[in-house]
Amino acid sequence: MPINTAVIGMGPIGNRHAAIYKKNPKINLVGLCEKDPSRNQKAASQFNLPCYASIEEMFSKEEIHLCSVTTGGYEYGSDHFEPTIFALTNGSHVLCEKPISNSIEKAFEMVQTAERYNKILAVNLNHRFTPAARIAKQWQLDNRIGTPLFINMSIWIHNPNESSPFFHIKALHPHSVDIMRHFFGDIEQVHCFAMKGPNRKIWSNAQFNIKFKEGAVGSLTGSYDIQRGHPMERCEFAGINGRVVIDDMYREATLYPAGDLVKSVYTNPIFGGMESFTDTFVNRINHLVDEIDRNVAPKDIDGSGLDGLKAQVALEAAVQSIMHEKVVRTDDILKI
Ligand SMILES: NC(=O)c1ccc[n+]([C@@H]2O[C@H](COP(=O)([O-])OP(=O)(O)OC[C@H]3O[C@@H](n4cnc5c(N)ncnc54)[C@H](O)[C@@H]3O)[C@@H](O)[C@H]2O)c1
């Protein structure tokens, strides 16, 4: 049975979600929702679908099983809460854009509401949905990395948005922290130094020092000041059995086995490989659709609301660390 699906918030990212759903044969895209009149009209004609001005009206007219919440707001996350709660409490699963919310309390309530209503809350942590990341995960599951030792993550992109002092940390780093958690698990402590780039008012550069609950250590370097074009993301992690480097999310994954000079390399193929960053959305969305189709339990969803919440808790610890110049324990932000 096709999954009746809607997209709420028809900015650039909502349009991207809708275009991907439209091509998925398991999906019946039934409606769109956008409160801005000109974006609303544009989306309705682009997708030849009803585009409602409010989520309440849309749910009164359509039967909906899955919603993408692609709203934005302050720190790119304040508008996610209301539509997510409404959809979850009115019978729909939700795929929410990152950050799950700019508020820890609201993010926690979103996760709890999904649990209470036994609905899926997934977050678009798209950087983990690439063949390179999947192969690296398989190397880890096959014990080719071994006991985790250290992880070095970096991500940089140009973004001139100056709307909040912590915009760079809260809006960009859900991605990087999620990749770190994906391989090394929950984060226990965070220390963060930050710097304002030339002519900037916000903390547009940051260096995080991280201790994981399992004992491994990590670092994360991020910037909103570097022009696009060159490589933008690198993840290196090591255990006693081997070290892995993932370049640019999907371009290449390399395993350097300990005590063996022959390395394994996965390279994104020219034919049939991922073509651009947009394909991370394609993979992520189609993966969730397959999970819903296979009746995967909400708690077992890859890139869940809980993953989104835990990333935000680590980032809030970084914000507190910058403000108070100290190491911050994630449990002091929220015990989960
Ligand atoms: N996963 C990624 O790689 C990635 C990349 C870029 C952006 N994003 C995220 O995608 C989200 C959207 O980004 P964008 O650039 O399209 O934002 P945007 O602000 O341009 O668009 C959001 C739209 O949502 C609408 N909206 C807000 N609340 C609404 C409501 N209650 N009902 C109906 N419409 C509502 C707004 O009018 C706006 O048109 C952000 O949270 C951002 O962080 C994710």
The ligand as a Gaussian input file, in Angstrom:
#p B3LYP/6-31G(d) Opt

LIG

0 1
 N       19.966000      18.076000       5.910000
 C       20.661000      18.985000       5.244000
 O       21.710000      18.725000       4.679000
 C       20.123000      20.382000       5.178000
 C       20.682000      21.338000       4.315000
 C       20.148000      22.626000       4.329000
 C       19.081000      22.942000       5.158000
 N       18.573000      21.976000       5.986000
 C       17.443000      22.261000       6.901000
 O       16.240000      22.326000       6.163000
 C       15.324000      23.201000       6.830000
 C       14.694000      24.127000       5.800000
 O       15.677000      24.859000       5.122000
 P       15.257000      25.949000       4.004000
 O       16.528000      26.573000       3.547000
 O       14.333000      25.342000       2.994000
 O       14.433000      26.977000       4.932000
 P       13.484000      28.185000       4.562000
 O       13.376000      29.044000       5.762000
 O       13.893000      28.815000       3.263000
 O       12.067000      27.463000       4.301000
 C       11.227000      27.039000       5.330000
 C        9.786000      27.277000       4.912000
 O        8.913000      26.737000       5.907000
 C        7.768000      27.578000       5.972000
 N        7.087000      27.337000       7.254000
 C        7.567000      27.566000       8.504000
 N        6.674000      27.165000       9.433000
 C        5.611000      26.685000       8.749000
 C        4.371000      26.093000       9.153000
 N        4.065000      25.927000      10.453000
 N        3.506000      25.698000       8.191000
 C        3.815000      25.857000       6.883000
 N        4.975000      26.388000       6.435000
 C        5.871000      26.787000       7.362000
 C        8.336000      28.981000       5.821000
 O        7.341000      29.911000       5.406000
 C        9.424000      28.747000       4.772000
 O        8.960000      28.987000       3.471000
 C       16.134000      23.907000       7.954000
 O       15.796000      23.324000       9.199000
 C       17.583000      23.579000       7.624000
 O       18.403000      23.428000       8.770000
 C       19.056000      20.714000       6.000000

